[in-house]
């Protein structure tokens, strides 16, 4: 008798989980097909959507960037090249120390985050991977066909310097950078 009861309990649990999963999938399907979820760029996602997508991005970047070999970063010439690339391609959306993003970046959903604190969240190889491949459905383009390897790594070298820069340092470095 106890084995039959345990089997019945297990079957009930499995049936409940399967039924709940199917009900959730059906509800999601109805919401999507009915067009009830507002995908307009002027409307924020629900917080749980942001959290889920943010976590998925972190896991994916970490997994894909594991095999990226990092070159030596940080010499002055490389950082200056990166400052020019950043100024010309990144600052419009991400801004910089003491510099707000442009109107284009501020109109995006989600709004591109500032990169001043990127080194707290990402390793250099992960920043390289993001810069090279972009992030789907975020407005972050993949730069692999527009920038050389040297430019990509120089940009990462510059981003690694952002936390130590004041607004004046940032303006001076991006102005000094060769066009």
Buried (B, 14 or more C-beta within 10 A) or exposed (E): EEEEEEEEEEEEEEEEEEEEEEEEEEEEEEEEEEEEEEEEEEEEBEEEEEEEBEEEBEEBBBEBBEEBEEEEBEEEEBBBBBBBBBBEBBBBBBBBBEBEBEEEBEEBBBBBBBBBEBBEEBBBBBBBBBBBBBBEEBBBBBBEEEBEEEBBBBBBBBBBBBEEBEEEBBBEBBEEBEE
